[in-house]
Amino acid sequence: MRFDLDLPAWKWPFYIMRHPFEGYEDLRWKKAYNMKVAMIIVALFFVVSVCDQLLTGFLHNYSMTKVFNIVPVIIQSILLFVTWVVGNWALCTLFNGEGTMRNICVNTAYALVPYIIGRIINIILSNCLTRDEATFLTFVNIITVGYTALLLISGMKTVHQYNFWQTIVSMLFTIVAMVIIIILAVLLVSLFQQVYLFVYAIYTELLYRNPSLSSSALILIMVGVVVAVIAIVCVAYTLYEKAQIKKEQKKLR
Amino acid sequence: MPSIKRIARRVVSAVLAAAMLCTGVVAYADEPYTGYNYDWWGDPVPSQNGYVVDKVISGLDIGCGQLTNPADLYFDDNEKLYIADSGYTGNYDTRDQKGRIVITDKDMNLITTVEYLDFSDKQEWLKEEEARFERGELTEERFQKEINVYFNNPTGVFVDDDNVYVADSENERVVQFTVDTDKSGNGCGKVVEVFTRPDATYYDAGTTFRPEKVLVDAAKNVYVCITTITRGAVVFSREGEFNGYYGANRVEKTGEVILNAFWKLIMTTEQIKRMKRSVPVELSNFDIDDDNFVYTVTKNKNSDTDVLKKMNSAGTNIFINLGYNEYSFGDPLIKYYRGTTYSSQICDVDVGPNGEINLLDLQTGRVFQYDDECTLMFIFGGSGDQKGTFTTVNAIESIDTNVYVLDSRKSTITIFKRTEFGSIVHEAMSLFNAGKYNEAMEPWNEVLRRDSNYWMAYIGLGNAYLNAKDYEAAMDNFYFQSRSGYSDAFKSWRMNFIRENFTLFAVIIIAIFVAIYVISSIRGKARLKKRAAADKILREQQKKEEG
């Protein structure tokens, strides 16, 4: 371990890339976790994912660029990152992991650097290579993805202070946790959609029945009704509580 | 005095009114179907019609009385059209007399009809069969069917020179006859050979023999298509001996099949025997071209392997997907509409004079025309009750530039003629397939002028430019049209680019090397200096401690 490390924050990811095992230990020792750099890397990850679909040469571009949709790209990059961090944190805090959410986030982001570099190399190469030379792209891909996986293992191992097998198992279970998170999220979204549709149905119904009513007024009324209902519930609950407290006091006396 | 303005206004309005009156209403008949094609992404895009309806012919137009459930069409070499009118019951008395063969010329004028058979040249065979029947080798039912002088539901017809082959399905035989006229001037068939159910032991005893379609190759072997047999077409030699099966489909690798293969690894032979067997889908129809290649189709809905096969005489498929999906036939998109699934069911195949392949889709009533390399050219027809649309299509034939489609429910034959656009595409395609890329350029440009969605035109132009060594234009045409073409063009373009700018590249590369060397040496020196300074400080500290 080097104790004379005094790097600026932006140099850390590259230092870690050069020292996959020692680097994270140094990062931990120096407490040099930097959220800003991590966020920039995640943003780059997203940008590179977009470029991968749009700028990869025609010969090597197998994505459906006739209609480009950014939502799947967001899901594949940013949402994937967030669910990984949340899933890993949720799992490992239960199993003696020492990592905080912040540290996991930074370590994961730093591990993405080789992948991003590989993507950039591939985007440039794909515009210069013919179809027979696609092997080079595959080669770069395998190397960089493998390197990212290695860094990720090393990072998770360091941040939670696990041994190797614990890290592997925790990572596998993190993937399961991610799946669960995504399922719950989809469920929640569809549930809210139902609520929205219900409210919208009421809104249109009222609008059709009262042609004189303007739509903005109706929205105001509906918000007012909701607020009123909440207020009534609150007041009723407070009154109930007070009554209960009085009863208790009586008993105590 | 009216002002000039008013006069002008009156004159203009009068002229306009006259113009309106003179124009009238132009009535024009549009096709009841929209021509479409598929683009590089596999999405359907509208296209010009390559074929439009010429006329619709019924049995009454031919002059032979109404057709009933016609099942097959065939054009012979003399441009005579044979129609297997399978449900015809005209003046027959019993139930096992049904169907006839109607023969017309190219313009659908009646030549003759064949309603019964004449066994006078087959007396020896008759006697032999009778002897077999008396010995008990044939059942009475089978014997009666074999020697039936009438047809019973003839569903397939094929002509080789003068010999007409009819798949007489209810009579469980294929008859070969020559067309003759009897004393009263009616057409009759002089039987040459009768192909009946094989007695060979390797013809599966459980299967029935109900010939649906028939064809004959150059060696006069007779191929019989039977939909209850999944092992391919039944082949007879010209003497009527059973020669085995030809051209079975492959078993589609569905999840179930793979799972069964896995279970077979661990099961005992007894258990395997009891398992459901995975069998390939049956052949539905076939055709043969001038080079003796047999084309088979299957109309099974649940299978998309071996929908169309082009086989040599050994039964080897040429249109085989070797790991890629190079060939796909019919509509690749499966459509769900009001609770029903629509996917293509190819029920007939026809090979045209220039090797173009017409496939007939039972489900949608569409005709898919491919060139001989299986590139989709046109889609026409559809389902419906208008001219040019169908209810139940059965057979397709083509001659010259016309395509004939038989609808068994409507009992009509629809003749499609090629449009100008169709002719241009065909001309371009035949030049292109002959390798005459430069000659094909003009028609391809014309095609693009008429229909800029036409995918194949870009490929043709791209190849022409590639041939003319105009790589940039070739790349423009291949861009999002053909990966392999673009790759070839790009390779040459890149080579040229590097050659032209070689000095630039050389200078850049040398500059990079020099820069790397210089920077690394500077950094190395700096590092040495730093280390020396650190050592100095360390030494001074040590001295101090000692001192």
HADDOCK unambig.tbl for C-alpha pairs under 7 A between the chains (distance, minus, plus):
assign (segid A and resid 59 and name CA) (segid B and resid 483 and name CA) 5.85 0.50 0.50
assign (segid A and resid 59 and name CA) (segid B and resid 487 and name CA) 6.70 0.50 0.50
assign (segid A and resid 130 and name CA) (segid B and resid 487 and name CA) 5.25 0.50 0.50
assign (segid A and resid 130 and name CA) (segid B and resid 490 and name CA) 6.89 0.50 0.50
assign (segid A and resid 130 and name CA) (segid B and resid 491 and name CA) 6.14 0.50 0.50
assign (segid A and resid 131 and name CA) (segid B and resid 487 and name CA) 5.73 0.50 0.50
